[in-house]
Amino acid sequence: MLVPVLAWRWWQASLRADRAEAIAQAVAEMEQAEQAGDRSTAFLAADAALTLARQSAIDPPGGLDRLALRRDELARADVSAQLESLANQPPREALNQARAVADRVNSDPALSPLNSRSELAVSEAAQRWTSRQLTQAEAALASGNPASALAFADQLAKDLAPPPASPMASARDRLRSFVAAIVETRGIRIEPIDLTPGPTGPPAETFLSDLRQVIQDGLHRRGYVVAPPNSSLAELWNEAPFRFQTQLTEQYGASYLQSAHQTALIRTELELDHSGQTLWSDYFEARTRVPLPGLSAMESSRLEIGREPSLEIEQRFARDARADLIDKLRVKLGSLPAVEGTPSETR
């Protein structure tokens, strides 16, 4: 038993000696970096030396208390230098850096004296970035492109979303005021599509998604602005003055030529309201096209002479009627009244 015990003690002593040497080297690196004016490297070396010394219960050169004091002084000097450099950085980079510094201050008790200063830095950086983005958004709005203005605003909302919240409050208020002014005159809510499926079953979600996109694009071209998806600004559209509704009723149409197969018919009702009053409405019907586009001669012959109804064929007829609906809808949306101030070339 004596040999294993001696080996273990030798290994422990060797490990302790290696750690003592690593601590001494880190302290030496700290002093060299400090002399060279490299506060960040000096702090990292001091922090590494202090952490290892505490974990190993080894006194560093000069003592543990002295190293802890020096480490905290270097941390404050490093953070102070970073805060002073923010004014010379581009706005977005400055905001990201200010946030990182604020996180560091909040996680290190030695930096608590800099808490107010770091929060002020975040606030100032947020205001700089907000000014930059809103200037671009205002230029887009002035040129008659509210959708582009809203895109700038939505990106700014994402940039201002991460914590800390309190220093961001003023910048967020500026952003919301800007967007609220757009919504007040151009905001529109697109109500969920009211669909009554036909006998062949409901359409695929891809069709409904395409339909919503066509409606949104048509409204954009007429100068209306739709709430950005998954945006913190979306609640502002609760007070939007415009509302767009779509009602679809699918049913069988006429027989396909002389066959037993029935085509599809989609009754479509559109309505645009402003403050509860109907501003515009339209009705049209979309149908299976006859002859069905894209048929080979053999397929066409089989359809014309078919004597038994086929669900597969009638589902194909329904898909074609839905394609016809989207084509006609694009045209119909071009007759929507444009929002005042919308450039004529976008109408």
N, C-alpha and C positions, 0 to 999 in steps of 0.2 A: 504493500500500500504506500510505502514511502516514496517510491519513484513517481507515481502519478501525482501525488500531492506536490512534490517539488516541481514537477513539470507545469502543473497548473499555476503555482506561485510565480514561476519564471515567466509564464505567458502573461499573467496579470501585470507583473512589473514591466514587461516589455511593452504591453499595450498602454500602460500609464505613461511610460517614457515617450512613446510615440505621440500621445495626445498632448503632453506637456510641450513637446517640440512644435506641434501644429499650432498650439495656442501662442507660443512665442513668435512663430513665423507670422501669424495673423496680426499680432500686435506690432511687429516690425513693419508689416505692409501698411498698417493703419498710419503709423508715424511717417513713413515715406510719402504716402499719398497726401497726407495733410500738409507736409512741407511743400509738395508740388502744387497745392491748391486744388486738389481733386477731392472735393468733399464727399461725393457719392461713393467713390471707391474706399475712402477712409472710413465712412460709416459702415459699409458692407463688411469690411475687414474687422472693425470693432464689434459689430453685431455677431459675426461668426465666432470671434475669439471669446466673447462673453457667453454665448450659448454653449460652446464646448466646455468652457471652464466650469459653468454651473452644472452641466450634465456629468462632468467627470469629477467634480469636487476638487479641482486643482486650482491653486492660486496662480493667476497670470503674473507676468512681470509688473511690478508696481502695485499689485494687490487688486482684489476683486472690486472693491468699492470705487477705487479710482478709475478702473476700466468701465464700470457701469456709468459713472458720471460722465466720462469722456464720450461714451457711446451716445448718451442722451443729448449732449451738447452738439455732437456731430449730426445727429438726426435733425435737430432743430435748425442747424446751419444749412443742411442739405435741402430741407423743405423750404426754408426762407429763400434760398437761391432759386429754387424751382418756381416759387410764386412770383419772384421778381422777373423771371424770364417770360412769363405768360404774355405780357404786353407785346413782345416782339414776335410772337408766333401767329400764324394764320388763325382766323377765328375758330374754325372747327377743331383744329389740332389743339388750340388753347383750351377749348371746352373739355375735350377728352383728357388733357393733361390736368386741368383743374379738378376734374372729377377723381382722377387717380390719386391726386394729392389729398383731396378731402377724405377718400377712403383710408388712406394711410394715416392721416391725422386722427381719424375716429378709432382706429385699431391700435394706436400706440399711446399709452398714458403719458409718456414723456413729451408728446406733441400737443397736449391739451391747451397750452398757452397760445397755440396758433390756430385754435378752432375757429374763432371769429374771423380771423384773417383769411383762412381757407374758404369759409363760406362766402365771404365777400368776393373772393377771386372767382368762385364758381358763378356767382350772380353776374359779375362783370363780363365774364367770358360768354355766358348764356345770352346776355344782352347784345354783345358784339355779333354773335352768330345769328341771333334773331334779326338784327338790323340788316345784315347781309342778305339773308333769305327773303325777308319781307320786301326789301328793295327790288329783288328780282321778281317776286310775286306781283308787286304793284306794277312793274313794267309790263309784265305779261297781261295783267288785267287791263292796263291802259291801251294795249295794242289789240284788245278785243279777244283775248284768249283766256277766258276764266278757267278752263280746264287745266291749262298749264299753271296758272296762278295757284289753283288748288293743289296741284301736285307738289309745288314748292312748299306750300303750307303743311301738307300731310307729312312730307319728309322732315320738316322742322319739328312737327309734333313728335315724331319718332325719336329725333335727336334730343329732345327735351324730356323724354319720358323717363329715362333711368334716374335713380336717386343721385344726390340728395334732393328731396322735393322742395324744402323751404327756400333755398336760394334760387330755385327755378321759377318760383311763383310769379314774379313780375313779368318775366319773359313769356311764360305761358299765357298770362292775361293779355299781353299784347297780341299774341298769335290768335287767341280765341276772338278777340275784338275784330281783328282783320277778317277772319273767316265768317263771323256772324254778320258782318256788313255785306259780304257776298251772298250769303244764304238769304238775307232779308229781301234781296231783289231778284235773285236767280235760283235759289234753292228749290229743289223738287224731290218729292218722295215718290219712288216707284213702288206701288203696292204689289203684293204677291199676285202672280197670275192666277186668275180664277178659271180653272180648267174643268170642264165636264168631259171625261174621256168617252170615246165612242165604243161601239161593240167589239172592236178589235183589241181593246185594252189601252192603258195609258202609254204615252210616248216615253222614250228613253230620256233620262235626265240630261243627256247631251243636247237634245233638242230644246229643252226648257232653258238650259244655260245659254245656248246660242240665241234663243229668242230674247232673253233678258239683255244680252250684249247688244243685239240689234236695237232694242229700245233705248238703251243707254247711249249708244253712239248717235242715234237719231236725235235724242234730246240735247246732247252736247253740241251737235251741229247747229241747233237752233238757239244756243246760248244758255241753256239750263245747266245747272251743276248738281251732280248727284253725290251723295255722301261717299267718301272713300271707304272701301271695305275694311273691316277690322281696324278702324281708326278711332283714336280717343276723341276725335272731333265729331264723330257721327251723331252724337246726341244733339248737336246744334240743329240738325235737320228735323228735330221734333217740331220746330217752329217754322219750317219751310212753308212759304205761301202757296207753292204749286204742288199738285198731286196728279200722278198719271195712273190710270187703271186699264187693265186689259182683261177681257172676258172671252173665253174660247169655249165653244160647244161643238164637239165632234159627233158626227152621225153618218149614217149611210147616205150616199148620193144615188145617182141613177145607175142603172146597170151598165156594165162595160160593154159597149157595142151591143151585140146580140147574145152575149154569154150569160151564164148564171151568176157571174161575179158582180158584186156591187162595189161601186167606187166610194171614195170617202169625201165628205163635205165638212168644212170647218167654218162655223159662223163666228165672226170676229167683231167684237165691239171695243172701241177705244174711246177714252174720255180723258180730257185734261181739265182740271179744276184749278181755280185761283181763289183762295180764301173762301172755299165752300161754294163758289159759283162756277157753273160749267162755262169754260172758255172756248172749248173746241171738242167736237166728238165726230166719230166716223164709224161706218159699218161696212164690212165687205165680207165676201165669201171666198174661201180658198177651196180648190177642188183637185181631185185626181185629174191629171192631164190625159186627154185622149187624142191620139194614141199615147200610151205611156212612153216617156222618153227612155232611150237606151235599150229598147227591146231588139233582139235579133228577129229575123224573119220567122224562124221556127217558133220562138217564144210568142210572137204576135199571133201566129196562126193558132197556137194552142189556147191562148186566152180567148180568142174570138169564138172558138167552137166549144169551149168548156161547158159541160152540162151540169156539173156538180160544184157548188160553192166551195172555195178553198180558203181556210183561215190564213194560210201562208201568203196566198196571192192578195187577199184583202188587206193584210198588214202591209204589204208592199204598196198597195194603193194609198193607205193611210200615210205612209212615210212620204210618198210623193206629194200628197195634199199638204203636208206640213212644210215641205220644201217650197211649194207654191205660196204658202202663207208667209214665209220669211221674205220671199222675193217681193210680194205685194206690200208687206209691212214696210219695207225700206222706202218704197215709193210714197206710201201714205204718210209716213212720218215727215216727209219733205214738205207737207202742207201745213204742219204745225205753225202757229203764230210764233215768230221769233221774239226773244226777249229784247226789250228796247236797248239799243247800243250794240247789238251783235253785228259785226261787219257783214256786208251783203255777200262777199265772196264765200262766206261759210254757210250761207243759207241754201 
